[in-house]
Amino acid sequence: MTATRINVSNTDKVEAHLKTAQKGCSTRLLTADDITEALATVEASLAGLPKGEWAGIVAYIGEGTGSSEFANSYKGTPMLTTVTVERGSAAWFVTGARREPVGRSGAIEEVDLSEAQFERWVRGQRDAARIAVRREAATAA
């Protein structure tokens, strides 16, 4: 994996980095738009954690088809592009891109949180659930 730190909003540099990582490849590729869309999903999953505490979170993004969808006669190992993205204090940064074998699930969107970030996220999810229950009780009454 090539070590780097490119702001996700700088699509030209992200595309150039992806082009290098995906050189000679024609399937299961990523684009800067794919990364932006995946990060929107990641951010939605972090809803219980205040943005001020997102610094240091690492997300792993990949695009592809699950290996179970390949014919048995497929010669070779199917590969997909994965990107590592890290949250700075105010923005997401691409820190690496590489080709790797397709896993069973295909598309990848995983997030690594520190212990403190995870505990805060759990509290936020619990609080959001309590608010939803209170709203349901108020509308039922």
SULPE-V253191 format. One record per pair of residues at least 24 apart in sequence whose C-alpha atoms are under 6 Angstrom apart, sorted by the first residue. I is the first residue (numbers start at 1). J is the second residue. D is the distance in whole Angstrom. If there is no record, write none. Layout:
BEGIN
((I	J	D) (I	J	D))
END
This chain:
BEGIN
((1	96	6) (1	97	6) (1	98	5) (2	96	5) (3	95	6) (3	96	5) (4	95	5) (4	96	6) (5	93	6) (5	94	6) (5	95	5) (6	93	5) (6	94	5) (7	93	4) (8	92	6) (8	93	5) (21	98	6) (28	63	6) (28	64	5) (28	80	5) (29	81	6) (48	121	5) (48	124	4) (48	125	5) (49	121	5) (55	87	5) (55	88	5) (55	89	5) (56	87	5) (57	86	6) (57	87	5) (57	112	6) (57	113	5) (58	85	6) (58	86	4) (58	111	6) (58	112	5) (59	84	6) (59	85	5) (59	110	6) (59	111	4) (60	84	5) (60	109	6) (60	110	5) (61	108	5) (61	109	5) (62	107	5) (62	108	5) (63	107	5) (64	106	5) (64	107	5) (65	106	4) (66	104	5) (66	105	5) (66	106	4) (67	102	6) (67	103	6) (67	104	5) (78	102	6))
END
